[in-house]
Amino acid sequence: MQATRSLDVQDVINANPLSRHQKLVIALCFLVVAIDGFDTAAIGFIAPALRAQWGITPAQLAPLFGAGLFGLMVGAFVFGPLADRWGRKPVLVATTAFFGLATVASAFSTSVEVLTVLRFVTGIGLGGAMPAAITLTAEFCPAQRRSTLVTLMFCGFTIGSAAAGLAASHIVAVYGWQGVLEMGGVLPLLLVPVLAWKLPESPRFLALRGAAPERVAEVLARVVPGADLRGATFTTARTTTGMPILQLFRDGLAGGTLLIWATFFMSLLVFYLLSSWLPLLITTAGFSMQNAALMAATLAAGGTVGAIVIGRMMDRFEPHRVLALAYLLAGGFVVLLGSATAAPALLVFAIFGAGFGVAGAQVGVNALAAAYYPTASRATGVSWANAVGRTGSVLGSMVGGFLLSLGWDLPTVFTVAAIPAFLAGGAMLAKGMRERPTPAPAPAQAPAPVVAAE
């Protein structure tokens, strides 16, 4: 009788080249995140049209921005633990359908109050979909290429955000702001049946949950067609027990968790301050609504390029230092924004640079968080980091209106806006220093054999 072999799912994935099936998973998650980015950013790009149609002030727009982002926070808090309990695929499919329906409903809003409520509901779905996509992608990637592949997938968010700006610059003039939201709602609804049909469950999650070896082998056989899986049982490393939320603070993870949360908070604060208020600030500086949408879309374009570059650098160099440098550069470009409004070329360059650093590093820190947590709490770790970050995004979306109400000039406003980027860089440096291996002291004499504990 042949002895049963025990295989670690991640070891099987690491030992084989990237397959067509893995690329399909990454592509489907890319599409979800792209539409997520479109719907999240759309409200900032249609804000000038809302202001013109309903005669509302920047202060009245602030709750509208904040409601959607508050919904994102609630969705991330709720759906992350559900993805660790019920699976990544069902949560991703359900939340994609949810935010698609809510976005379509938003297009029929008759007042800013109704739109604010519906943006909160939409945000719940958006907040659940993104961490599930990040987690699923990370668990299908070989460890040695995880940062690059997760950041490439997450480029969908910045591309979707840029697409919202391009769509708004053409659609609003013809169909009104409602056309942008209708487009943002129909696209995810068309994607849902494709996800239900083609997207597999994570084999690492299946192994963790004790699924039948035949089911795990069926998924892995598609992921790594050349692997010999006959007669094997499957495990996943660093399995833990208990509530996924509590696991974020056990086994030496607490300090890193708090620093990741601090980075997410500061990063999303400055990103949503910029993405929510840049179109309005640019129109205030004298540019047309169409030009403002196109110029603000450069923020997401810079984030896409930044995510690709930063992801590759994270796989080649120490990732915490790479992210810290990106945030420091981002802070410098945000400061530059304040003095660049008089020169269109310099303004576009500064917006691109700010997106490269802030949005690019935010994509990278998502990959960092996905690699930091074990399978049992990965979805919770990623989603709760995003949820804490969303509290920063809510604050950032509302701080813009507060800063403008103070009557400060633009250089002062953008200098203050750069501070969170510098703090995010500091948090990444601190996490990297905390996790740097400590060299073992040279023994005075031959030591007795010891067994290393993982």
C-alpha positions as CSV (number, residue, x, y, z in Angstrom):
1,M,0.0,0.0,0.0
2,Q,1.4,3.4,-1.0
3,A,1.9,5.8,1.9
4,T,-0.2,9.0,1.9
5,R,1.8,12.1,1.0
6,S,1.2,15.4,2.7
7,L,1.8,18.4,0.5
8,D,1.8,22.1,1.5
9,V,-0.4,24.0,-1.0
10,Q,1.9,27.0,-1.1
11,D,5.0,24.8,-1.7
12,V,3.2,23.2,-4.7
13,I,2.4,26.7,-6.1
14,N,5.9,27.9,-5.5
15,A,7.5,25.0,-7.3
16,N,5.7,25.5,-10.6
17,P,5.6,28.3,-13.2
18,L,2.7,30.6,-13.4
19,S,-0.1,28.9,-15.3
20,R,-2.9,30.1,-17.5
21,H,-5.4,29.3,-14.7
22,Q,-3.5,31.5,-12.3
23,K,-3.5,34.3,-14.8
24,L,-7.2,33.9,-15.2
25,V,-7.7,34.4,-11.5
26,I,-5.5,37.4,-11.4
27,A,-7.4,38.9,-14.5
28,L,-10.8,38.3,-12.9
29,C,-9.7,39.9,-9.7
30,F,-8.2,42.8,-11.7
31,L,-11.6,43.4,-13.3
32,V,-13.4,43.5,-10.0
33,V,-10.9,45.9,-8.5
34,A,-11.0,48.1,-11.7
35,I,-14.7,48.5,-11.4
36,D,-14.4,49.0,-7.7
37,G,-11.9,51.8,-8.4
38,F,-14.3,53.3,-11.0
39,D,-17.2,53.4,-8.7
40,T,-15.2,54.7,-5.7
41,A,-13.7,57.5,-7.7
42,A,-16.7,58.4,-9.8
43,I,-18.3,60.6,-7.1
44,G,-15.3,62.9,-7.1
45,F,-15.4,63.4,-10.8
46,I,-19.1,64.1,-11.0
47,A,-18.9,66.5,-8.0
48,P,-18.7,69.6,-10.1
49,A,-21.8,68.6,-12.1
50,L,-23.7,67.8,-8.9
51,R,-22.7,71.2,-7.5
52,A,-23.9,73.0,-10.7
53,Q,-27.2,71.1,-10.9
54,W,-28.2,71.2,-7.3
55,G,-26.5,74.4,-6.2
56,I,-24.7,72.8,-3.3
57,T,-21.6,74.1,-1.5
58,P,-18.3,72.2,-0.9
59,A,-19.3,71.9,2.7
60,Q,-22.5,70.1,1.6
61,L,-20.4,67.8,-0.7
62,A,-18.3,66.6,2.2
63,P,-20.9,64.3,3.8
64,L,-21.5,62.8,0.3
65,F,-17.8,61.9,0.0
66,G,-17.7,60.7,3.6
67,A,-20.8,58.5,3.3
68,G,-19.4,56.3,0.5
69,L,-16.0,56.0,2.3
70,F,-17.7,55.2,5.6
71,G,-19.6,52.4,3.8
72,L,-16.3,51.1,2.5
73,M,-15.0,51.0,6.1
74,V,-18.1,49.1,7.3
75,G,-17.9,46.6,4.4
76,A,-14.3,45.9,5.0
77,F,-14.9,45.3,8.8
78,V,-17.8,43.0,8.1
79,F,-16.8,40.9,5.0
80,G,-13.2,40.2,5.9
81,P,-14.0,37.8,8.7
82,L,-16.8,36.3,6.6
83,A,-14.3,35.6,3.8
84,D,-12.1,33.8,6.4
85,R,-15.1,31.8,7.5
86,W,-17.1,31.1,4.4
87,G,-14.5,31.4,1.6
88,R,-13.0,34.1,-0.6
89,K,-15.1,33.3,-3.8
90,P,-18.7,33.6,-2.3
91,V,-17.8,36.9,-0.6
92,L,-16.3,38.3,-3.7
93,V,-19.2,37.3,-6.0
94,A,-21.9,38.5,-3.5
95,T,-20.2,41.9,-2.8
96,T,-19.7,42.6,-6.5
97,A,-23.4,42.0,-7.2
98,F,-24.2,44.2,-4.1
99,F,-22.3,47.3,-5.1
100,G,-23.4,46.9,-8.8
101,L,-27.1,47.1,-7.8
102,A,-26.5,49.9,-5.4
103,T,-24.6,52.0,-8.0
104,V,-27.4,51.6,-10.5
105,A,-29.9,52.8,-7.8
106,S,-27.6,55.8,-7.1
107,A,-28.1,57.0,-10.7
108,F,-31.8,57.7,-9.9
109,S,-31.1,59.9,-6.9
110,T,-33.3,63.1,-6.7
111,S,-31.4,64.9,-4.0
112,V,-28.0,65.1,-2.4
113,E,-29.5,63.4,0.7
114,V,-30.8,60.4,-1.2
115,L,-27.5,60.1,-3.1
116,T,-25.6,60.3,0.2
117,V,-27.5,57.3,1.7
118,L,-27.1,55.3,-1.5
119,R,-23.4,56.0,-1.6
120,F,-23.1,54.6,1.9
121,V,-24.9,51.4,0.8
122,T,-22.7,51.2,-2.3
123,G,-19.6,51.6,-0.2
124,I,-20.5,48.5,1.9
125,G,-20.2,46.3,-1.2
126,L,-17.1,48.0,-2.5
127,G,-15.4,47.7,0.9
128,G,-16.0,43.9,1.0
129,A,-15.0,43.2,-2.6
130,M,-11.5,44.7,-2.7
131,P,-9.9,42.8,0.3
132,A,-11.5,39.5,-1.0
133,A,-9.9,40.1,-4.4
134,I,-6.5,40.9,-2.8
135,T,-6.6,37.8,-0.6
136,L,-7.7,35.5,-3.4
137,T,-4.9,36.8,-5.7
138,A,-2.2,36.5,-3.0
139,E,-3.2,32.8,-2.3
140,F,-2.9,31.8,-6.0
141,C,0.6,33.5,-6.4
142,P,4.0,31.9,-5.9
143,A,5.6,33.6,-2.9
144,Q,8.7,34.8,-4.8
145,R,6.5,36.8,-7.2
146,R,3.6,37.7,-4.9
147,S,4.3,41.4,-4.5
148,T,4.7,41.9,-8.2
149,L,1.5,40.0,-9.1
150,V,-0.7,41.4,-6.4
151,T,0.3,45.0,-7.3
152,L,-0.3,44.2,-11.0
153,M,-3.7,43.0,-10.1
154,F,-4.4,46.0,-7.9
155,C,-3.4,48.3,-10.7
156,G,-7.0,47.7,-11.7
157,F,-8.1,50.1,-9.0
158,T,-6.0,53.0,-10.2
159,I,-6.9,52.2,-13.9
160,G,-10.5,52.1,-12.9
161,S,-10.2,55.4,-11.1
162,A,-8.6,57.0,-14.1
163,A,-11.3,55.5,-16.3
164,A,-13.9,57.2,-14.1
165,G,-12.2,60.6,-14.9
166,L,-12.1,59.8,-18.6
167,A,-15.7,58.7,-18.6
168,A,-16.9,61.7,-16.7
169,S,-15.1,64.1,-19.1
170,H,-17.2,62.7,-22.0
171,I,-20.4,61.2,-20.5
172,V,-21.4,64.1,-18.2
173,A,-21.7,66.6,-21.0
174,V,-24.0,64.3,-23.0
175,Y,-25.9,62.1,-20.4
176,G,-25.3,64.0,-17.2
177,W,-23.7,62.7,-14.0
178,Q,-26.3,59.9,-13.9
179,G,-24.7,58.3,-17.0
180,V,-21.4,57.8,-15.1
181,L,-23.2,56.0,-12.2
182,E,-25.3,53.9,-14.6
183,M,-22.1,52.7,-16.3
184,G,-20.5,52.0,-12.9
185,G,-23.4,49.8,-11.9
186,V,-24.0,47.8,-15.1
187,L,-20.4,46.7,-15.4
188,P,-20.1,44.7,-12.2
189,L,-23.5,43.1,-12.8
190,L,-22.3,41.8,-16.1
191,L,-19.1,40.5,-14.4
192,V,-21.0,38.6,-11.6
193,P,-22.0,35.5,-13.7
194,V,-18.5,35.2,-15.1
195,L,-17.0,35.2,-11.6
196,A,-19.5,32.6,-10.4
197,W,-18.6,30.4,-13.4
198,K,-14.9,30.8,-13.8
199,L,-13.4,31.8,-10.5
200,P,-12.2,29.0,-8.2
201,E,-12.0,29.0,-4.4
202,S,-8.5,29.4,-2.9
203,P,-6.8,26.0,-2.5
204,R,-5.1,27.3,0.6
205,F,-8.4,28.1,2.2
206,L,-9.8,24.7,1.2
207,A,-6.9,22.9,2.8
208,L,-7.2,25.0,5.9
209,R,-10.9,24.2,6.2
210,G,-10.2,20.5,5.8
211,A,-11.9,20.1,2.5
212,A,-11.7,16.7,0.8
213,P,-8.3,16.1,-0.7
214,E,-10.0,15.4,-4.0
215,R,-11.5,18.8,-4.1
216,V,-8.2,20.5,-3.2
217,A,-6.4,18.4,-5.8
218,E,-9.0,19.3,-8.5
219,V,-8.3,23.1,-8.0
220,L,-4.5,22.6,-7.8
221,A,-4.5,20.4,-10.9
222,R,-5.8,23.4,-12.9
223,V,-3.5,25.8,-11.2
224,V,-0.3,23.6,-11.7
225,P,-1.1,21.1,-14.4
226,G,2.2,19.4,-14.3
227,A,2.3,18.6,-10.5
228,D,2.0,15.0,-9.3
229,L,-0.9,15.2,-6.8
230,R,-1.9,11.5,-6.7
231,G,-2.7,10.1,-3.3
232,A,-1.8,13.4,-1.6
233,T,-3.4,15.2,1.4
234,F,-2.9,18.9,1.6
235,T,-1.9,21.3,4.4
236,T,-1.2,25.0,4.7
237,A,1.6,26.6,6.8
238,R,1.1,28.6,9.9
239,T,-2.4,27.4,10.7
240,T,-3.9,29.0,13.8
241,T,-7.1,28.6,15.8
242,G,-9.6,31.0,17.3
243,M,-11.3,34.1,15.9
244,P,-9.6,35.6,12.9
245,I,-9.7,39.1,14.4
246,L,-7.9,38.0,17.6
247,Q,-5.3,36.2,15.5
248,L,-4.1,39.6,14.2
249,F,-2.6,40.2,17.6
250,R,-1.2,36.8,18.4
251,D,2.0,35.0,17.6
252,G,4.1,38.2,17.4
253,L,1.8,39.9,14.9
254,A,0.4,42.7,17.1
255,G,3.2,45.3,16.6
256,G,3.2,44.7,12.8
257,T,-0.6,44.9,12.7
258,L,-0.6,48.3,14.4
259,L,2.0,49.7,12.1
260,I,0.2,48.4,9.0
261,W,-3.0,50.0,10.3
262,A,-1.1,53.3,10.8
263,T,0.2,53.2,7.3
264,F,-3.2,52.4,5.8
265,F,-4.8,55.2,7.8
266,M,-2.3,57.9,6.7
267,S,-2.0,56.6,3.1
268,L,-5.8,56.6,2.4
269,L,-6.3,59.9,4.2
270,V,-4.0,61.7,1.8
271,F,-5.1,59.7,-1.3
272,Y,-8.8,60.4,-0.7
273,L,-8.2,64.0,0.2
274,L,-6.6,64.4,-3.2
275,S,-9.0,62.2,-5.2
276,S,-12.1,63.8,-3.7
277,W,-11.1,67.4,-3.9
278,L,-8.6,67.8,-6.8
279,P,-11.3,68.2,-9.5
280,L,-12.9,70.9,-7.5
281,L,-9.6,72.6,-6.7
282,I,-8.5,72.6,-10.3
283,T,-11.8,74.1,-11.5
284,T,-11.4,76.8,-8.7
285,A,-8.0,77.5,-10.2
286,G,-9.7,78.5,-13.5
287,F,-9.7,75.3,-15.5
288,S,-12.8,73.9,-17.3
289,M,-14.7,71.0,-15.8
290,Q,-13.6,68.7,-18.6
291,N,-9.9,69.6,-18.2
292,A,-10.2,69.3,-14.4
293,A,-11.5,65.7,-14.8
294,L,-8.7,64.8,-17.2
295,M,-6.0,66.4,-15.1
296,A,-7.3,64.7,-11.9
297,A,-7.3,61.4,-13.7
298,T,-3.5,61.7,-13.9
299,L,-3.4,60.9,-10.1
300,A,-4.7,57.4,-10.9
301,A,-2.4,57.0,-13.9
302,G,0.6,57.8,-11.8
303,G,-0.7,55.3,-9.3
304,T,-0.8,52.6,-11.9
305,V,2.8,53.2,-13.0
306,G,3.8,53.5,-9.4
307,A,2.2,50.2,-8.4
308,I,4.0,48.3,-11.2
309,V,7.4,49.8,-10.3
310,I,7.0,49.5,-6.6
311,G,5.7,45.9,-6.8
312,R,8.8,44.8,-8.7
313,M,11.1,46.6,-6.4
314,M,9.4,45.0,-3.4
315,D,10.2,41.6,-4.8
316,R,13.9,42.6,-5.4
317,F,14.7,44.8,-2.4
318,E,13.6,45.1,1.3
319,P,9.9,46.0,0.8
320,H,9.5,48.2,3.9
321,R,12.3,50.5,2.6
322,V,10.8,50.6,-0.8
323,L,7.4,51.7,0.5
324,A,8.9,54.2,2.9
325,L,10.8,55.9,0.0
326,A,7.7,56.0,-2.1
327,Y,5.7,57.7,0.6
328,L,8.4,60.3,1.2
329,L,8.5,61.1,-2.5
330,A,4.8,61.3,-2.5
331,G,4.8,63.9,0.3
332,G,7.2,66.0,-1.8
333,F,5.0,66.0,-4.8
334,V,1.9,66.8,-2.7
335,V,3.7,69.9,-1.4
336,L,4.6,70.8,-5.0
337,L,0.9,70.8,-6.0
338,G,0.3,73.9,-4.0
339,S,2.6,76.0,-6.2
340,A,1.9,74.3,-9.5
341,T,-1.6,75.5,-10.3
342,A,-0.3,78.4,-12.4
343,A,1.6,76.1,-14.7
344,P,-0.6,73.4,-16.3
345,A,2.4,71.1,-17.3
346,L,3.9,71.4,-13.8
347,L,0.5,70.7,-12.2
348,V,0.1,67.5,-14.3
349,F,3.6,66.4,-13.4
350,A,3.0,67.0,-9.7
351,I,-0.4,65.1,-9.8
352,F,1.3,62.2,-11.6
353,G,4.1,62.1,-9.0
354,A,1.7,62.3,-6.1
355,G,-0.3,59.4,-7.6
356,F,2.9,57.4,-8.3
357,G,4.0,57.6,-4.6
358,V,0.7,57.6,-2.7
359,A,-1.5,55.3,-4.8
360,G,1.5,53.1,-5.9
361,A,2.6,52.6,-2.3
362,Q,-1.0,51.9,-1.2
363,V,-1.1,49.1,-3.7
364,G,2.2,47.8,-2.4
365,V,1.2,47.9,1.3
366,N,-1.9,45.8,0.4
367,A,0.5,43.2,-1.0
368,L,2.7,43.5,2.2
369,A,-0.4,42.9,4.4
370,A,-1.5,39.9,2.4
371,A,2.0,38.3,2.8
372,Y,2.2,39.2,6.5
373,Y,-0.8,37.2,7.8
374,P,-1.4,33.4,7.8
375,T,-4.1,31.8,5.7
376,A,-6.5,31.5,8.6
377,S,-6.7,35.3,9.1
378,R,-5.4,36.7,5.8
379,A,-8.7,38.0,4.6
380,T,-9.4,39.5,8.0
381,G,-6.0,41.0,8.2
382,V,-6.2,42.6,4.7
383,S,-9.8,43.8,5.1
384,W,-9.4,45.2,8.6
385,A,-6.3,47.1,7.5
386,N,-8.4,48.5,4.7
387,A,-11.2,49.3,7.1
388,V,-8.9,51.2,9.5
389,G,-7.5,52.9,6.4
390,R,-11.1,53.8,5.4
391,T,-11.4,55.8,8.6
392,G,-8.5,57.8,7.2
393,S,-10.2,58.1,3.9
394,V,-13.4,59.4,5.5
395,L,-11.4,62.0,7.3
396,G,-9.4,62.9,4.2
397,S,-12.6,63.3,2.1
398,M,-13.9,65.8,4.7
399,V,-10.7,67.5,5.6
400,G,-10.5,69.1,2.2
401,G,-13.7,71.1,2.7
402,F,-12.5,72.1,6.2
403,L,-9.1,73.3,4.9
404,L,-10.8,75.3,2.2
405,S,-13.2,76.8,4.7
406,L,-10.2,78.2,6.7
407,G,-9.3,80.5,3.8
408,W,-5.7,79.3,3.5
409,D,-3.9,79.6,0.3
410,L,-3.2,76.5,-1.8
411,P,0.5,76.1,-0.9
412,T,-0.5,75.9,2.8
413,V,-3.3,73.5,2.1
414,F,-1.1,71.1,0.2
415,T,1.7,71.3,2.7
416,V,-0.6,70.2,5.4
417,A,-2.0,67.5,3.1
418,A,1.5,66.1,2.7
419,I,2.0,65.4,6.4
420,P,0.2,62.0,6.4
421,A,2.3,60.7,3.5
422,F,5.5,61.4,5.5
423,L,4.0,59.7,8.6
424,A,3.1,56.6,6.5
425,G,6.7,56.4,5.3
426,G,7.8,56.5,9.0
427,A,5.5,53.7,9.9
428,M,6.9,51.5,7.2
429,L,10.4,52.2,8.3
430,A,9.5,51.3,11.9
431,K,7.9,48.0,10.8
432,G,10.9,47.1,8.7
433,M,13.3,47.9,11.6
434,R,11.1,45.9,14.0
435,E,11.2,42.8,11.8
436,R,14.9,43.0,10.9
437,P,16.6,39.8,12.0
438,T,18.9,40.2,15.0
439,P,22.3,38.6,14.4
440,A,23.0,35.8,16.8
441,P,25.9,36.4,19.1
442,A,29.1,34.4,18.5
443,P,29.3,31.6,21.0
444,A,32.3,31.5,23.3
445,Q,32.4,27.7,22.9
446,A,30.7,25.1,20.9
447,P,27.0,25.2,21.9
448,A,24.8,22.3,22.5
449,P,22.4,21.4,19.6
450,V,19.1,23.3,19.7
451,V,15.9,22.9,17.7
452,A,14.6,26.1,16.1
453,A,11.0,26.8,16.7
454,E,9.0,28.4,13.9
